[in-house]
Amino acid sequence: MISIKHVSKFYGSFQVLSDCSTEVRKGEVIVVCGPSGSGKSTLIKCVNGLEPFQQGEIVVDSVSVGDPETNLNKLRARLGMVFQNFELFPHMRVMENLVIAQIKVLGRSRDDAVHKGMALLDRVGLRAQAEKFPGQLSGGQQQRVAIARALAMDPICMLFDEPTSALDPEMINEVLDVMVELAQEGMTMMVVTHEMGFARNVADRVIFMDLGRIVEDDKKEEFFDTPRSERAQQFLAKILSH
């Protein structure tokens, strides 16, 4: 589904990604973790062209992301992206947030888009909030709306960029529960997160990054039980000790 080969990215002379390579197969759930500033959010944004990269190749479902001929808007319509800070349209009601891209990008009729949106709000437990504005919802509710909005486009893959890091602790599980359901249904997912419980329960593989490099890319059991690099051992010792 996703092939990342020898990708490097620079901000001026500063290298933020260095020779990153990995693959995501259909139906896999990949968790990308690592310390702050390790390049994990940048890597996932490169997958759908939100961040340009200078070296290497990323191919999503046979489409080359870095090819100047590629229609990135068309590609992004097939990749659901959920951001750290929700990125909902604050001046639009919840339902309008769900239907606008369906109508403008996918060409669905308003009735079909509303029907799809309501089914997805049911799925994330927010049907009763359809006519509210995002600012009237809790952070956890807003993030569930953002997930529903991404799913409304019938994506082939879901990309999550630290989806729970802006949430109060009691709201985290309501978002993770939706993500666990998606994984169990076979959705291909690439998730940047520090939620190691989620990684243990749901991930097929864990990618550990440090200083812009992929240091480890292993099945979750191997990563948690026998991390090979000293850097990953240090990271797990800190994050799992509380």
C-alpha positions in Angstrom: 0.0 0.0 0.0 2.8 2.4 1.0 6.4 2.1 -0.1 9.0 4.5 1.4 12.5 4.1 -0.1 15.6 6.1 0.9 13.7 9.2 1.7 15.7 12.2 3.0 14.3 15.7 3.7 16.0 19.0 4.5 15.0 22.3 5.9 17.7 24.4 4.3 20.9 22.8 5.5 19.2 21.0 8.4 18.4 17.3 7.6 15.2 16.3 9.3 14.8 12.8 7.6 17.8 10.7 6.6 17.6 7.7 4.3 14.2 6.4 5.6 12.9 3.2 4.1 9.9 1.0 5.1 6.7 -0.6 3.6 3.1 -0.7 4.8 1.1 -3.6 3.5 -2.7 -3.5 3.0 -4.4 -4.1 6.4 -1.3 -3.4 8.5 -1.3 -1.1 11.5 2.1 0.6 11.8 2.9 2.6 14.9 5.7 5.2 14.5 7.2 6.3 17.7 10.3 8.1 19.0 11.4 11.1 21.0 10.3 14.6 20.1 12.1 16.0 17.0 12.9 12.5 15.7 11.1 13.2 12.4 8.1 10.9 12.8 5.5 13.5 12.1 7.5 14.8 9.1 7.7 11.3 7.7 3.9 10.7 7.9 3.3 14.1 6.3 5.6 13.2 3.4 3.4 10.2 2.7 0.6 12.4 1.4 2.7 15.2 0.1 2.0 17.7 2.9 5.8 18.0 3.3 8.0 17.8 0.2 11.1 15.6 0.3 14.3 16.1 -1.6 15.6 12.5 -2.0 14.1 9.0 -2.3 10.7 7.8 -3.4 7.3 7.3 -1.8 4.7 5.3 -3.6 1.1 5.0 -2.4 -1.1 2.4 -4.1 1.1 2.7 -7.3 1.1 6.5 -7.3 4.5 8.3 -6.8 4.0 11.1 -4.2 7.1 13.0 -5.3 6.4 12.9 -9.1 5.6 16.5 -10.3 2.9 15.0 -12.5 1.0 13.5 -9.6 -2.2 15.2 -8.6 -1.7 15.4 -4.9 -5.2 16.6 -4.1 -6.6 13.5 -5.8 -4.1 11.3 -3.8 -4.9 13.0 -0.5 -8.6 12.3 -1.1 -7.7 8.6 -0.8 -5.6 9.0 2.3 -7.5 9.9 5.5 -5.4 12.3 7.6 -6.1 13.0 11.3 -4.0 15.8 12.9 -3.0 16.5 16.4 -5.2 19.6 16.6 -8.3 18.3 14.9 -8.2 20.9 12.0 -12.0 21.1 11.8 -13.6 24.1 10.1 -14.7 26.1 13.2 -17.4 28.1 11.4 -19.1 25.0 10.1 -21.4 22.7 12.0 -20.2 19.1 12.6 -22.3 17.7 9.7 -21.1 20.3 7.3 -17.5 19.4 8.2 -18.3 15.9 7.1 -20.2 16.6 3.9 -18.3 19.4 2.2 -15.4 17.4 0.9 -17.7 14.5 -0.1 -19.6 16.9 -2.3 -16.8 19.1 -3.7 -14.1 16.4 -4.1 -16.0 13.1 -4.6 -19.0 14.6 -6.4 -21.6 13.0 -4.1 -25.1 14.4 -3.9 -25.9 16.3 -0.7 -28.3 13.6 0.4 -25.8 10.8 -0.1 -23.1 12.9 1.7 -25.4 13.6 4.7 -26.4 9.9 4.9 -22.8 8.9 4.9 -21.9 11.5 7.5 -24.7 10.5 9.8 -23.7 6.8 9.6 -20.1 7.8 10.5 -21.3 10.0 13.4 -23.3 7.0 14.7 -20.1 4.9 14.4 -18.1 7.3 16.6 -20.9 7.9 19.0 -21.7 11.5 18.0 -25.0 11.5 16.1 -26.5 13.9 18.7 -23.8 16.4 18.0 -24.4 16.8 14.2 -25.7 20.3 14.4 -23.2 21.7 16.9 -20.1 23.7 16.0 -16.7 22.2 16.8 -16.1 24.8 19.6 -19.1 23.4 21.4 -17.5 19.9 21.7 -14.8 18.5 23.9 -11.4 17.8 22.5 -12.1 14.1 22.4 -15.4 14.7 20.5 -13.7 17.0 18.0 -11.0 14.3 17.3 -13.7 11.7 16.8 -15.4 14.1 14.3 -12.1 14.5 12.6 -11.8 10.7 12.2 -15.3 10.5 10.9 -14.6 13.3 8.4 -11.5 11.4 7.1 -13.5 8.1 6.8 -16.2 9.9 4.9 -13.9 10.0 1.9 -13.6 6.2 1.8 -9.8 6.2 2.2 -7.6 3.3 1.3 -5.4 4.2 4.3 -5.6 6.3 7.5 -2.7 8.4 8.7 -2.7 9.7 12.3 -0.3 12.3 13.5 -0.3 12.2 17.3 -4.1 12.1 17.4 -4.3 12.1 21.2 -1.5 14.4 22.3 -3.7 17.5 22.5 -6.3 15.7 24.6 -7.0 15.7 28.3 -6.2 12.2 29.8 -9.8 11.2 30.3 -10.6 11.9 26.6 -7.8 9.8 25.2 -9.5 6.4 25.4 -12.6 7.5 23.6 -10.4 8.3 20.6 -8.2 5.2 20.9 -11.3 3.1 21.1 -12.4 4.3 17.6 -8.9 3.7 16.3 -8.9 0.1 17.7 -12.2 -0.6 16.0 -10.8 0.6 12.7 -7.7 -1.6 13.1 -9.9 -4.6 13.9 -11.9 -4.0 10.8 -8.8 -4.2 8.6 -8.1 -0.5 7.9 -4.5 0.1 6.8 -3.1 2.6 9.4 0.1 4.5 10.0 0.0 6.1 13.4 2.4 8.5 15.0 1.8 8.2 18.7 3.3 7.8 22.2 0.4 5.6 23.3 2.4 2.4 23.9 -0.7 0.6 25.1 -2.3 1.1 21.8 0.9 -0.1 20.0 1.0 -3.2 22.1 -2.7 -4.0 21.5 -3.1 -3.1 17.9 0.1 -2.6 16.0 1.5 -5.2 13.6 4.8 -3.4 13.5 6.5 -0.6 15.4 8.9 1.9 13.7 11.2 3.6 16.1 12.8 6.9 14.9 15.6 9.0 16.3 17.4 12.0 14.8 15.6 11.6 11.5 16.4 7.9 11.0 14.4 4.7 11.2 16.4 3.0 14.0 14.1 -0.1 14.4 11.3 -1.5 12.2 10.1 -4.7 13.9 7.1 -6.7 14.8 5.6 -5.2 18.0 6.6 -8.3 20.1 10.2 -8.0 19.1 10.2 -4.2 19.7 8.8 -4.4 23.2 10.5 -7.6 24.4 13.9 -7.3 22.8 14.6 -3.9 21.3 17.9 -4.1 19.4 19.2 -0.6 19.7 20.4 1.1 22.9 18.4 4.2 21.9 15.1 2.2 21.7 15.9 0.5 25.0 16.4 4.0 26.7 13.2 5.3 25.1 11.1 2.3 26.3 12.6 2.4 29.8 11.5 6.0 30.2 8.1 5.7 28.6 7.1 2.4 30.2 8.3 3.2 33.6 5.3 5.2 34.6 
